[in-house]
């Protein structure tokens, strides 16, 4: 669906909010229960970094479209 959506600021914001909710819950619950094994959390950290990088792309495109 986002492949056909125009690159707007609101698209970048809602995608960032979705990532914050998903990765925040995932990482937050691990820290809350005390399960902080770096090897176990490495895929979540990698996904969070890749997701953040992917959010920057529409934000930059929206900024340059103005």
QUICORMO-V470518 format. One record per residue. N is the residue number from 1. BURIAL is 1 if it has 9 or more other C-alpha atoms within 8 Angstrom, else 0. Layout:
BEGIN
N:BURIAL ; N:BURIAL
END
This chain:
BEGIN
1:0 ; 2:0 ; 3:0 ; 4:0 ; 5:0 ; 6:0 ; 7:1 ; 8:1 ; 9:1 ; 10:0 ; 11:1 ; 12:1 ; 13:0 ; 14:0 ; 15:1 ; 16:1 ; 17:0 ; 18:0 ; 19:1 ; 20:1 ; 21:0 ; 22:0 ; 23:1 ; 24:1 ; 25:1 ; 26:1 ; 27:1 ; 28:1 ; 29:0 ; 30:1 ; 31:1 ; 32:0 ; 33:0 ; 34:0 ; 35:0 ; 36:0 ; 37:0 ; 38:0 ; 39:0 ; 40:0 ; 41:1 ; 42:0 ; 43:0 ; 44:1 ; 45:0 ; 46:0 ; 47:0 ; 48:1 ; 49:0 ; 50:0 ; 51:1 ; 52:1 ; 53:0 ; 54:0 ; 55:1 ; 56:1 ; 57:0 ; 58:1 ; 59:1 ; 60:0 ; 61:1 ; 62:1 ; 63:1 ; 64:0 ; 65:0 ; 66:0
END
